[in-house]
Amino acid sequence: VLLNRARGIGIPEERLLLLPSGVAVDRFPLLDNHECRRRLGLPLERPGLGFVGYSLWDLEMLAETFRLVRKELPGTFLLVIGGGVEERAKDIFRKSFSIGQDVFLPGVVSFAEVPAYLAGCDVHLLPMKNNLANRARLPNKLCDYFASGRPVAVSDVGEAADYVRRYQAGLAGGEDAGSLARVCVQLLKDPVLAQTCGRQARRIAETELSYSTLADALLEFYQKRIRRNVNQ
């Protein structure tokens, strides 16, 4: 969306670089699911969904998706990491679910702890309402999800869904909670598919979306611009 906007206002193509969000993959070791659950006090044998957010957008959609997943798989739990200045937005879970049983709300955790929390889940959720803000962004959390080696269930909005489909790193639903819940249940019920998607997610985090790869692309872009300016 931003690239097309830049083109639309007349910025020359040679001055544009579409650089996605990335991940410091070396800070995301691949961790064992059950070991992380034991350490963090999460249920050991139940299906687990994960969500990360400092700005807690789209929580109503997340809560509705979780409710629909539990209709199909009642034992499923949800882990919501983060909160920041919007901590009160999580009241929607406190009103609708059993905290510490159905939903776990550890709040803001250090970045060093994030890999363990993500590894303790089976599927990561990325609900996104169809609005301009969501269409025009690639959430940083998506790259962290990829690095954890777990599959992603994402709404079919913006670039996030395109990345998940392109790299076969999970499944994209539609634009509503019902379709997102369906692809989430599909991943939870098909461990072979989930593992395959998780491996693909990790592979892309280690290659195209690693900060080292993206830094090289940015440096090359700057060098081309410098050479062009010098030659002019």
Accessible surface in RSA format (square Angstrom, percent):
REM  Atomic radii and reference values for relative SASA: ProtOr
REM  Chains: A
REM  Algorithm: Lee & Richards
REM  Probe-radius: 1.40
REM  Slices: 20
REM RES _ NUM      All-atoms   Total-Side   Main-Chain    Non-polar    All polar
REM                ABS   REL    ABS   REL    ABS   REL    ABS   REL    ABS   REL
RES VAL A   1    73.77  48.5  48.68  44.1  25.09  60.5  50.76  44.1  23.01  62.4
RES LEU A   2   123.92  69.0 117.47  84.0   6.46  16.2 117.85  82.8   6.07  16.3
RES LEU A   3    36.25  20.2  30.21  21.6   6.04  15.2  34.81  24.4   1.43   3.9
RES ASN A   4    94.82  65.4  86.47  83.6   8.35  20.1  25.72  61.9  69.09  66.8
RES ARG A   5   156.39  65.7 149.41  76.2   6.98  16.6  53.18  72.7 103.21  62.5
RES ALA A   6    15.23  14.0  13.54  20.9   1.69   3.8  14.82  20.9   0.42   1.1
RES ARG A   7   108.81  45.7  92.12  47.0  16.69  39.7  36.07  49.3  72.75  44.1
RES GLY A   8    66.47  82.0   0.00   N/A  66.47  82.0  33.62  92.3  32.85  73.6
RES ILE A   9   101.18  57.6  65.45  48.8  35.73  86.1  74.15  53.4  27.03  73.3
RES GLY A  10    58.96  72.7   0.00   N/A  58.96  72.7  34.86  95.7  24.10  54.0
RES ILE A  11    60.57  34.5  52.38  39.0   8.18  19.7  54.20  39.0   6.36  17.3
RES PRO A  12    55.78  40.7  44.16  40.3  11.62  42.2  55.78  46.1   0.00   0.0
RES GLU A  13    96.64  55.5  86.59  65.5  10.05  23.9  60.70 117.4  35.93  29.3
RES GLU A  14    80.28  46.1  62.15  47.0  18.13  43.2  37.31  72.2  42.97  35.1
RES ARG A  15   139.22  58.5 121.57  62.0  17.65  42.0  16.46  22.5 122.76  74.4
RES LEU A  16    34.69  19.3  17.33  12.4  17.37  43.7  19.26  13.5  15.44  41.5
RES LEU A  17    69.56  38.7  38.87  27.8  30.69  77.2  41.38  29.1  28.18  75.8
RES LEU A  18   101.43  56.5  80.40  57.5  21.03  52.9  81.58  57.3  19.85  53.4
RES LEU A  19    68.42  38.1  41.62  29.8  26.80  67.4  41.62  29.2  26.80  72.1
RES PRO A  20    34.11  24.9  19.62  17.9  14.49  52.7  27.67  22.8   6.44  40.0
RES SER A  21    27.91  23.6  13.88  18.5  14.03  32.3  11.30  24.1  16.61  23.3
RES GLY A  22     6.29   7.8   0.00   N/A   6.29   7.8   0.00   0.0   6.29  14.1
RES VAL A  23     2.08   1.4   0.64   0.6   1.44   3.5   1.92   1.7   0.16   0.4
RES ALA A  24    22.21  20.4  17.81  27.5   4.40  10.0  20.46  28.8   1.75   4.6
RES VAL A  25    27.49  18.1  25.11  22.7   2.38   5.7  25.11  21.8   2.38   6.5
RES ASP A  26   126.21  88.4  89.70  89.3  36.51  86.3  49.78 117.2  76.42  76.2
RES ARG A  27   132.30  55.5 118.19  60.3  14.10  33.6  41.58  56.8  90.72  55.0
RES PHE A  28     0.61   0.3   0.54   0.3   0.07   0.2   0.58   0.4   0.04   0.1
RES PRO A  29    73.62  53.7  60.44  55.1  13.18  47.9  69.70  57.5   3.92  24.3
RES LEU A  30   106.10  59.1  75.90  54.3  30.21  75.9  76.71  53.9  29.39  79.1
RES LEU A  31    58.69  32.7  47.18  33.8  11.50  28.9  51.01  35.8   7.67  20.7
RES ASP A  32    81.74  57.3  67.03  66.7  14.71  34.8  28.97  68.2  52.77  52.6
RES ASN A  33    26.74  18.4  23.94  23.1   2.80   6.7  20.33  48.9   6.40   6.2
RES HIS A  34    70.79  38.7  70.74  49.2   0.05   0.1  55.67  57.4  15.12  17.6
RES GLU A  35   105.01  60.3 104.00  78.7   1.01   2.4  26.13  50.5  78.88  64.4
RES CYS A  36     4.51   3.4   4.28   4.8   0.23   0.5   0.23   0.6   4.28   4.6
RES ARG A  37     4.17   1.8   4.16   2.1   0.01   0.0   0.15   0.2   4.02   2.4
RES ARG A  38   144.70  60.8 118.89  60.6  25.81  61.5  55.10  75.3  89.59  54.3
RES ARG A  39   155.72  65.4 119.95  61.1  35.77  85.2  68.38  93.5  87.34  52.9
RES LEU A  40    42.62  23.7  12.64   9.0  29.98  75.4  18.50  13.0  24.12  64.9
RES GLY A  41    57.38  70.8   0.00   N/A  57.38  70.8  35.87  98.4  21.51  48.2
RES LEU A  42    10.76   6.0   3.93   2.8   6.83  17.2   4.54   3.2   6.21  16.7
RES PRO A  43    23.45  17.1  11.06  10.1  12.38  45.0  22.88  18.9   0.57   3.5
RES LEU A  44    68.10  37.9  61.67  44.1   6.42  16.1  61.67  43.3   6.42  17.3
RES GLU A  45   145.91  83.8 113.05  85.5  32.86  78.2  64.49 124.7  81.42  66.5
RES ARG A  46    57.31  24.1  54.26  27.7   3.05   7.3  44.99  61.5  12.32   7.5
RES PRO A  47    43.27  31.5  38.74  35.3   4.53  16.4  42.61  35.2   0.66   4.1
RES GLY A  48     0.00   0.0   0.00   N/A   0.00   0.0   0.00   0.0   0.00   0.0
RES LEU A  49     0.00   0.0   0.00   0.0   0.00   0.0   0.00   0.0   0.00   0.0
RES GLY A  50     0.05   0.1   0.00   N/A   0.05   0.1   0.05   0.2   0.00   0.0
RES PHE A  51     2.43   1.2   2.43   1.5   0.00   0.0   2.43   1.5   0.00   0.0
RES VAL A  52    25.09  16.5  25.09  22.7   0.00   0.0  25.09  21.8   0.00   0.0
RES GLY A  53     3.21   4.0   0.00   N/A   3.21   4.0   3.21   8.8   0.00   0.0
RES TYR A  54   131.17  61.2 122.93  69.9   8.24  21.4  89.96  67.6  41.21  50.8
RES SER A  55    53.42  45.1  44.12  58.9   9.30  21.4  12.77  27.2  40.66  57.0
RES LEU A  56     7.68   4.3   0.00   0.0   7.68  19.3   0.00   0.0   7.68  20.7
RES TRP A  57   113.35  45.5 105.22  50.9   8.13  19.1  96.49  51.4  16.86  27.3
RES ASP A  58    14.02   9.8   6.21   6.2   7.82  18.5   0.55   1.3  13.47  13.4
RES LEU A  59     4.23   2.4   3.68   2.6   0.55   1.4   3.68   2.6   0.55   1.5
RES GLU A  60   102.77  59.0  98.46  74.5   4.31  10.3  44.64  86.3  58.13  47.5
RES MET A  61    15.18   7.9   9.68   6.4   5.50  13.1  12.46  10.6   2.72   3.6
RES LEU A  62     0.00   0.0   0.00   0.0   0.00   0.0   0.00   0.0   0.00   0.0
RES ALA A  63     7.66   7.0   6.65  10.3   1.01   2.3   6.99   9.8   0.67   1.8
RES GLU A  64    63.06  36.2  60.71  45.9   2.34   5.6  29.60  57.3  33.46  27.3
RES THR A  65     0.00   0.0   0.00   0.0   0.00   0.0   0.00   0.0   0.00   0.0
RES PHE A  66     0.00   0.0   0.00   0.0   0.00   0.0   0.00   0.0   0.00   0.0
RES ARG A  67   104.58  43.9 103.16  52.6   1.42   3.4  51.18  69.9  53.40  32.4
RES LEU A  68    43.34  24.1  36.56  26.2   6.78  17.0  36.56  25.7   6.78  18.2
RES VAL A  69     0.00   0.0   0.00   0.0   0.00   0.0   0.00   0.0   0.00   0.0
RES ARG A  70    53.92  22.6  49.30  25.1   4.62  11.0   8.22  11.2  45.71  27.7
RES LYS A  71   150.29  73.3 114.69  70.4  35.60  84.8  73.87  66.5  76.42  81.4
RES GLU A  72    91.45  52.5  72.13  54.6  19.32  46.0  14.63  28.3  76.82  62.7
RES LEU A  73    36.25  20.2  35.11  25.1   1.13   2.8  36.25  25.5   0.00   0.0
RES PRO A  74    93.67  68.3  88.59  80.8   5.08  18.5  89.18  73.6   4.49  27.9
RES GLY A  75    33.24  41.0   0.00   N/A  33.24  41.0  26.87  73.7   6.37  14.3
RES THR A  76     0.00   0.0   0.00   0.0   0.00   0.0   0.00   0.0   0.00   0.0
RES PHE A  77     0.00   0.0   0.00   0.0   0.00   0.0   0.00   0.0   0.00   0.0
RES LEU A  78     0.00   0.0   0.00   0.0   0.00   0.0   0.00   0.0   0.00   0.0
RES LEU A  79     1.18   0.7   1.18   0.8   0.00   0.0   1.18   0.8   0.00   0.0
RES VAL A  80     0.00   0.0   0.00   0.0   0.00   0.0   0.00   0.0   0.00   0.0
RES ILE A  81     3.67   2.1   3.67   2.7   0.00   0.0   3.67   2.6   0.00   0.0
RES GLY A  82     7.01   8.6   0.00   N/A   7.01   8.6   7.01  19.2   0.00   0.0
RES GLY A  83     0.00   0.0   0.00   N/A   0.00   0.0   0.00   0.0   0.00   0.0
RES GLY A  84    21.48  26.5   0.00   N/A  21.48  26.5   8.43  23.1  13.05  29.2
RES VAL A  85   132.89  87.4  94.72  85.8  38.17  92.0 103.45  89.9  29.44  79.9
RES GLU A  86    56.65  32.5  50.52  38.2   6.13  14.6  27.92  54.0  28.73  23.5
RES GLU A  87    61.64  35.4  61.21  46.3   0.43   1.0  47.24  91.4  14.40  11.8
RES ARG A  88   198.81  83.5 192.39  98.1   6.42  15.3  76.98 105.2 121.83  73.8
RES ALA A  89    41.91  38.5  21.14  32.6  20.78  47.3  34.23  48.2   7.69  20.4
RES LYS A  90     0.00   0.0   0.00   0.0   0.00   0.0   0.00   0.0   0.00   0.0
RES ASP A  91    47.79  33.5  47.79  47.6   0.00   0.0  13.32  31.3  34.47  34.4
RES ILE A  92    49.68  28.3  44.36  33.0   5.32  12.8  47.64  34.3   2.04   5.5
RES PHE A  93     0.00   0.0   0.00   0.0   0.00   0.0   0.00   0.0   0.00   0.0
RES ARG A  94   102.78  43.2  80.20  40.9  22.58  53.8  42.30  57.8  60.49  36.7
RES LYS A  95   176.86  86.3 136.11  83.5  40.76  97.0  88.30  79.5  88.56  94.3
RES SER A  96    72.30  61.1  37.99  50.7  34.31  79.0  23.95  51.0  48.36  67.7
RES PHE A  97    30.10  15.1  14.97   9.3  15.14  39.4  21.91  13.3   8.19  23.5
RES SER A  98    56.21  47.5  44.02  58.8  12.18  28.1  33.11  70.5  23.10  32.4
RES ILE A  99    76.81  43.7  48.33  36.0  28.49  68.7  48.33  34.8  28.49  77.3
RES GLY A 100    44.84  55.3   0.00   N/A  44.84  55.3  24.81  68.1  20.04  44.9
RES GLN A 101    97.49  54.5  97.06  70.9   0.43   1.0  28.42  60.5  69.07  52.4
RES ASP A 102    20.67  14.5  20.67  20.6   0.00   0.0   0.00   0.0  20.67  20.6
RES VAL A 103     0.00   0.0   0.00   0.0   0.00   0.0   0.00   0.0   0.00   0.0
RES PHE A 104    29.76  14.9  28.91  17.9   0.84   2.2  29.76  18.0   0.00   0.0
RES LEU A 105    33.00  18.4   4.49   3.2  28.52  71.7   5.07   3.6  27.94  75.2
RES PRO A 106    53.97  39.3  16.11  14.7  37.86 137.6  30.08  24.8  23.89 148.5
RES GLY A 107    12.33  15.2   0.00   N/A  12.33  15.2  12.33  33.8   0.00   0.0
RES VAL A 108    92.82  61.1  64.07  58.0  28.75  69.3  64.73  56.2  28.09  76.2
RES VAL A 109    26.69  17.6   8.31   7.5  18.38  44.3  13.60  11.8  13.09  35.5
RES SER A 110    62.16  52.5  46.67  62.3  15.48  35.7  52.17 111.1   9.99  14.0
RES PHE A 111    80.07  40.1  70.11  43.4   9.96  25.9  71.69  43.5   8.38  24.0
RES ALA A 112    85.90  79.0  55.82  86.1  30.09  68.4  63.78  89.8  22.12  58.6
RES GLU A 113    74.35  42.7  71.24  53.9   3.12   7.4  25.16  48.7  49.19  40.2
RES VAL A 114    12.34   8.1  12.34  11.2   0.00   0.0  12.34  10.7   0.00   0.0
RES PRO A 115     7.16   5.2   5.45   5.0   1.71   6.2   5.70   4.7   1.46   9.1
RES ALA A 116     3.23   3.0   2.85   4.4   0.38   0.9   2.85   4.0   0.38   1.0
RES TYR A 117    26.10  12.2  26.10  14.8   0.00   0.0   4.08   3.1  22.01  27.1
RES LEU A 118     0.04   0.0   0.04   0.0   0.00   0.0   0.04   0.0   0.00   0.0
RES ALA A 119     2.15   2.0   2.15   3.3   0.00   0.0   2.15   3.0   0.00   0.0
RES GLY A 120     0.00   0.0   0.00   N/A   0.00   0.0   0.00   0.0   0.00   0.0
RES CYS A 121     0.13   0.1   0.13   0.1   0.00   0.0   0.00   0.0   0.13   0.1
RES ASP A 122    46.24  32.4  41.25  41.1   5.00  11.8  16.53  38.9  29.72  29.6
RES VAL A 123     0.56   0.4   0.56   0.5   0.00   0.0   0.56   0.5   0.00   0.0
RES HIS A 124     0.00   0.0   0.00   0.0   0.00   0.0   0.00   0.0   0.00   0.0
RES LEU A 125     0.00   0.0   0.00   0.0   0.00   0.0   0.00   0.0   0.00   0.0
RES LEU A 126     1.33   0.7   1.33   0.9   0.00   0.0   1.33   0.9   0.00   0.0
RES PRO A 127     3.00   2.2   0.02   0.0   2.98  10.9   0.02   0.0   2.98  18.6
RES MET A 128     0.00   0.0   0.00   0.0   0.00   0.0   0.00   0.0   0.00   0.0
RES LYS A 129    88.88  43.4  87.44  53.7   1.45   3.4  51.55  46.4  37.33  39.8
RES ASN A 130    72.94  50.3  44.11  42.6  28.84  69.4  11.44  27.5  61.51  59.4
RES ASN A 131    60.92  42.0  56.86  54.9   4.06   9.8  34.00  81.8  26.92  26.0
RES LEU A 132   114.84  64.0 110.73  79.2   4.11  10.3 110.73  77.8   4.11  11.1
RES ALA A 133    57.35  52.7  42.27  65.2  15.09  34.3  52.37  73.7   4.99  13.2
RES ASN A 134     2.20   1.5   2.20   2.1   0.00   0.0   0.08   0.2   2.11   2.0
RES ARG A 135    93.46  39.2  90.97  46.4   2.49   5.9  33.04  45.2  60.42  36.6
RES ALA A 136    25.94  23.8  13.51  20.9  12.43  28.3  15.39  21.7  10.55  27.9
RES ARG A 137    61.27  25.7  55.16  28.1   6.11  14.5  36.72  50.2  24.56  14.9
RES LEU A 138    21.35  11.9   8.28   5.9  13.08  32.9   8.28   5.8  13.08  35.2
RES PRO A 139     5.92   4.3   1.03   0.9   4.89  17.8   5.92   4.9   0.00   0.0
RES ASN A 140   108.39  74.7 102.05  98.6   6.33  15.2  28.09  67.6  80.30  77.6
RES LYS A 141    28.22  13.8  24.06  14.8   4.16   9.9  17.46  15.7  10.76  11.5
RES LEU A 142     0.48   0.3   0.48   0.3   0.00   0.0   0.48   0.3   0.00   0.0
RES CYS A 143     0.32   0.2   0.18   0.2   0.14   0.3   0.14   0.3   0.18   0.2
RES ASP A 144    22.51  15.8  22.51  22.4   0.00   0.0   0.25   0.6  22.26  22.2
RES TYR A 145     0.04   0.0   0.04   0.0   0.00   0.0   0.04   0.0   0.00   0.0
RES PHE A 146     0.07   0.0   0.07   0.0   0.00   0.0   0.07   0.0   0.00   0.0
RES ALA A 147     0.00   0.0   0.00   0.0   0.00   0.0   0.00   0.0   0.00   0.0
RES SER A 148     5.06   4.3   0.08   0.1   4.97  11.5   3.86   8.2   1.20   1.7
RES GLY A 149    15.17  18.7   0.00   N/A  15.17  18.7   2.81   7.7  12.36  27.7
RES ARG A 150    35.23  14.8  35.23  18.0   0.00   0.0  11.90  16.3  23.33  14.1
RES PRO A 151     4.09   3.0   4.09   3.7   0.00   0.0   4.09   3.4   0.00   0.0
RES VAL A 152     0.00   0.0   0.00   0.0   0.00   0.0   0.00   0.0   0.00   0.0
RES ALA A 153     0.00   0.0   0.00   0.0   0.00   0.0   0.00   0.0   0.00   0.0
RES VAL A 154     0.00   0.0   0.00   0.0   0.00   0.0   0.00   0.0   0.00   0.0
RES SER A 155     0.00   0.0   0.00   0.0   0.00   0.0   0.00   0.0   0.00   0.0
RES ASP A 156    55.12  38.6  46.30  46.1   8.82  20.9   2.44   5.7  52.68  52.5
RES VAL A 157     4.68   3.1   0.60   0.5   4.08   9.8   4.68   4.1   0.00   0.0
RES GLY A 158    24.99  30.8   0.00   N/A  24.99  30.8  12.10  33.2  12.89  28.9
RES GLU A 159    49.52  28.4  49.10  37.1   0.43   1.0  20.17  39.0  29.35  24.0
RES ALA A 160     0.00   0.0   0.00   0.0   0.00   0.0   0.00   0.0   0.00   0.0
RES ALA A 161     0.04   0.0   0.04   0.1   0.00   0.0   0.04   0.1   0.00   0.0
RES ASP A 162    61.04  42.8  57.05  56.8   3.99   9.4  12.19  28.7  48.85  48.7
RES TYR A 163    14.56   6.8  14.56   8.3   0.00   0.0   1.00   0.8  13.56  16.7
RES VAL A 164     0.00   0.0   0.00   0.0   0.00   0.0   0.00   0.0   0.00   0.0
RES ARG A 165   112.34  47.2  96.49  49.2  15.86  37.8  63.24  86.4  49.10  29.8
RES ARG A 166   139.70  58.7 106.59  54.3  33.10  78.8  58.76  80.3  80.94  49.1
RES TYR A 167    19.79   9.2  17.82  10.1   1.97   5.1  13.30  10.0   6.49   8.0
RES GLN A 168   119.87  67.0 115.75  84.6   4.12   9.8  31.99  68.1  87.88  66.7
RES ALA A 169     0.00   0.0   0.00   0.0   0.00   0.0   0.00   0.0   0.00   0.0
RES GLY A 170     7.01   8.6   0.00   N/A   7.01   8.6   0.00   0.0   7.01  15.7
RES LEU A 171    39.85  22.2  39.16  28.0   0.69   1.7  39.85  28.0   0.00   0.0
RES ALA A 172    24.78  22.8   0.90   1.4  23.88  54.3   0.90   1.3  23.88  63.3
RES GLY A 173    11.65  14.4   0.00   N/A  11.65  14.4   6.21  17.0   5.44  12.2
RES GLY A 174    24.44  30.1   0.00   N/A  24.44  30.1  22.74  62.4   1.70   3.8
RES GLU A 175    93.34  53.6  76.10  57.6  17.24  41.1  24.33  47.1  69.01  56.3
RES ASP A 176    76.80  53.8  72.12  71.8   4.68  11.1  44.53 104.8  32.27  32.2
RES ALA A 177    14.05  12.9   9.69  15.0   4.36   9.9   9.69  13.6   4.36  11.5
RES GLY A 178    17.57  21.7   0.00   N/A  17.57  21.7  13.14  36.1   4.43   9.9
RES SER A 179    12.72  10.7  11.99  16.0   0.72   1.7  12.20  26.0   0.51   0.7
RES LEU A 180     0.00   0.0   0.00   0.0   0.00   0.0   0.00   0.0   0.00   0.0
RES ALA A 181     4.80   4.4   4.76   7.4   0.04   0.1   4.80   6.8   0.00   0.0
RES ARG A 182   158.10  66.4 148.89  75.9   9.21  21.9  73.77 100.8  84.33  51.1
RES VAL A 183    20.62  13.6  20.46  18.5   0.16   0.4  20.62  17.9   0.00   0.0
RES CYS A 184     0.00   0.0   0.00   0.0   0.00   0.0   0.00   0.0   0.00   0.0
RES VAL A 185    17.11  11.3  17.11  15.5   0.00   0.0  17.11  14.9   0.00   0.0
RES GLN A 186    90.40  50.6  83.88  61.3   6.52  15.5  29.18  62.1  61.22  46.4
RES LEU A 187     0.76   0.4   0.00   0.0   0.76   1.9   0.00   0.0   0.76   2.1
RES LEU A 188    30.74  17.1   3.81   2.7  26.93  67.7   6.38   4.5  24.36  65.6
RES LYS A 189   113.69  55.5  82.47  50.6  31.21  74.3  58.85  53.0  54.84  58.4
RES ASP A 190    56.89  39.8  54.76  54.5   2.13   5.0  14.12  33.2  42.77  42.7
RES PRO A 191    81.30  59.2  78.10  71.2   3.20  11.6  81.30  67.1   0.00   0.0
RES VAL A 192   110.25  72.6 109.53  99.2   0.73   1.7 109.92  95.5   0.33   0.9
RES LEU A 193    47.89  26.7  43.96  31.5   3.92   9.9  47.38  33.3   0.51   1.4
RES ALA A 194    14.19  13.1  13.43  20.7   0.77   1.7  13.94  19.6   0.25   0.7
RES GLN A 195   109.60  61.3 101.77  74.4   7.83  18.6  35.02  74.6  74.57  56.6
RES THR A 196    58.64  41.7  58.41  59.2   0.23   0.6  48.82  65.6   9.82  14.8
RES CYS A 197     6.00   4.5   5.95   6.6   0.04   0.1   0.04   0.1   5.95   6.4
RES GLY A 198     0.88   1.1   0.00   N/A   0.88   1.1   0.88   2.4   0.00   0.0
RES ARG A 199   153.37  64.4 144.76  73.8   8.61  20.5  76.51 104.6  76.85  46.6
RES GLN A 200    45.29  25.3  45.29  33.1   0.00   0.0   7.78  16.6  37.51  28.5
RES ALA A 201     0.00   0.0   0.00   0.0   0.00   0.0   0.00   0.0   0.00   0.0
RES ARG A 202    32.22  13.5  32.22  16.4   0.00   0.0  11.53  15.8  20.69  12.5
RES ARG A 203   107.48  45.1 105.41  53.7   2.07   4.9  58.20  79.5  49.28  29.9
RES ILE A 204     0.00   0.0   0.00   0.0   0.00   0.0   0.00   0.0   0.00   0.0
RES ALA A 205     0.08   0.1   0.08   0.1   0.00   0.0   0.08   0.1   0.00   0.0
RES GLU A 206    86.21  49.5  66.30  50.2  19.91  47.4  17.22  33.3  68.99  56.3
RES THR A 207    59.58  42.4  54.22  55.0   5.36  12.8  59.53  80.0   0.05   0.1
RES GLU A 208    89.00  51.1  84.25  63.7   4.76  11.3  33.01  63.8  55.99  45.7
RES LEU A 209     1.67   0.9   1.67   1.2   0.00   0.0   1.67   1.2   0.00   0.0
RES SER A 210     5.35   4.5   5.35   7.1   0.00   0.0   4.30   9.2   1.05   1.5
RES TYR A 211   122.54  57.2 119.54  68.0   3.00   7.8  82.16  61.7  40.38  49.8
RES SER A 212    79.05  66.8  67.04  89.5  12.01  27.7  55.38 117.9  23.67  33.2
RES THR A 213    58.70  41.8  53.78  54.5   4.92  11.7  41.23  55.4  17.47  26.4
RES LEU A 214    15.96   8.9  15.70  11.2   0.26   0.7  15.93  11.2   0.03   0.1
RES ALA A 215    57.83  53.2  47.92  74.0   9.90  22.5  54.00  76.0   3.83  10.1
RES ASP A 216    95.28  66.7  90.07  89.6   5.21  12.3  27.07  63.7  68.21  68.0
RES ALA A 217    38.02  35.0  30.42  46.9   7.60  17.3  34.51  48.6   3.51   9.3
RES LEU A 218    57.77  32.2  57.77  41.3   0.00   0.0  57.77  40.6   0.00   0.0
RES LEU A 219    97.90  54.5  95.78  68.5   2.12   5.3  97.32  68.4   0.57   1.5
RES GLU A 220    88.56  50.8  87.80  66.4   0.75   1.8  26.09  50.5  62.47  51.0
RES PHE A 221    38.18  19.1  35.48  22.0   2.70   7.0  37.85  22.9   0.33   0.9
RES TYR A 222   115.05  53.7 114.56  65.2   0.48   1.3  77.69  58.4  37.36  46.1
RES GLN A 223    77.16  43.1  75.87  55.4   1.29   3.1  17.39  37.0  59.77  45.3
RES LYS A 224   112.22  54.7 106.27  65.2   5.96  14.2  58.68  52.8  53.54  57.0
RES ARG A 225    47.58  20.0  47.45  24.2   0.13   0.3  20.35  27.8  27.23  16.5
RES ILE A 226   105.00  59.8 103.97  77.5   1.03   2.5 105.00  75.6   0.00   0.0
RES ARG A 227   130.57  54.8 127.97  65.2   2.61   6.2  67.46  92.2  63.12  38.3
RES ARG A 228   106.21  44.6 101.27  51.6   4.95  11.8  24.07  32.9  82.14  49.8
RES ASN A 229    85.81  59.2  70.38  68.0  15.43  37.1  24.78  59.6  61.02  59.0
RES VAL A 230   116.65  76.8  89.21  80.8  27.44  66.1  96.37  83.7  20.28  55.0
RES ASN A 231   127.75  88.1  90.88  87.8  36.87  88.8  30.56  73.5  97.19  93.9
RES GLN A 232   153.24  85.7  87.39  63.9  65.85 156.8  57.86 123.2  95.39  72.3
END  Absolute sums over single chains surface
CHAIN  1 A    11484.0       9363.7       2120.3       6335.0       5149.0
END  Absolute sums over all chains
TOTAL         11484.0       9363.7       2120.3       6335.0       5149.0
